[in-house]
């Protein structure tokens, strides 16, 4: 119960901020941090709980963006429809990836997700309708009533998605599904033998994770007023979505949130002051430092501290 | 596009040269991932790093192939250190650390890539040599000399490594460690030292592979991303750890890429390696010559 009150408060705070005369830049940067919360949380459902490492977050994210653009260009569909469609497409790709887990584990699974990412990118590069390699400029529709600017509206939308994603992840973690997924991570054979429906659980985790990543990608073209394949399907989404839960801690739902807030904020500060490359470097260095020195992330460090007292 | 057998022949010829080159850039991974089971996603990044080192050494007026050979000992030591670190932090702790080991190499690849961007910028780099830029004319066909050089070096590299692994004592020990590590431990040998040595060789070979990469074409820091697909495609298609398989798989990839290039154009080429990789993983994960 406390969780739901907290979640509602967070969303109301985001809504309140969007209606207040706060500096526009806050929403511009905040939107990206919220996107990372969704991506990191979604990654953690499959990667953290079940132990299947997905390098291809960009494939789901980019496909979500492109689904939204196609719907917008063809039918002028409203944002909510775009997001729902992107989630559906993400879920479908997740299902396909879930089928792959039948045969592939560990690094084989990880490499297969990289392959999916690059194949998606190549398909979009060669699809004229959505602008091919050069991309497509998009004209934003009119902003809806209570919001002053479009970025503010997107910020609230993404805040809603983030709360939804975290709630889902929390539900998965505390329910029997989470116990099953953890059993799969520790030993898939043992889990199967003790009657855990491994395939069904893995499919569930892949579909939920994929749907959330797809949904997170849908508002991005409107945020940028632009879409192109290279940045939509970048491997950088993958390394960030993997690094944030690893840094925050993969065992608890709050881990990816902490990681995304921390790393996302650092990235926003660094992007403003230095350059985009340093951005990726920060992610890489922190990721390596944490997997080597603090295997259980910030949550693990915190727990150790509490225990010692 | 008008289809003709002349064009097809040219595509296959180019594909064979390209394929040998792909085999050579994958052979290090074939040892580190195929034989040692190290999830070495950073292999292509290390190779691109090798290309840039070649670029620097060749800048003193050395031949790029020679520069690559000179760099091999340094890369060998680097490989030994990387493996030692990986073993102490992850491998020793068993499957529980497997996910983190994978994340470690993924992060390492990004650090190398960005490090190169910060030092050299995102511009493409090339090296100078007599054989770069000119072509061998055979009747109607033109074969660039740089492809021939890469082809030759690749062939020698593959043969030497195959012989080393099957004929020498250490080579056989490396194969033994891949087959049954606990048995080797019972025989009184130290598997970690053998793996360390093998990983050093794999990394040393990537220095020469990197030299060939920059001979064949211009190099940029983000190139490793594309080569994740090519190298893993070759190694998985070959069947983990099979050296002759690596050559065959390289040829298959090279020829398919070259034919797709001719029929559909350059924008489809990156999907070939990744598509082939997915097909192999889906249908026959043990590869063509699997153990």
Interface residues (C-beta under 8 A of the other chain):
Chain A: X47 X51 X53 X55 X100 X103 X104 X106 X107 X108 X110 X111 X112 X114 X115 X116 X118 X119 X121 X122 X123 X125 X126 X133 X235 X239 X242 X243 X246 X277 X278 X280 X281 X283 X284 X285 X287 X288 X291 X292 X295
Chain B: X33 X39 X41 X89 X97 X98 X99 X100 X101 X102 X103 X104 X106 X107 X108 X110 X111 X113 X114 X115 X117 X118 X225 X226 X228 X229 X232 X236 X267 X268 X270 X271 X274 X275 X277 X278 X281 X282 X285
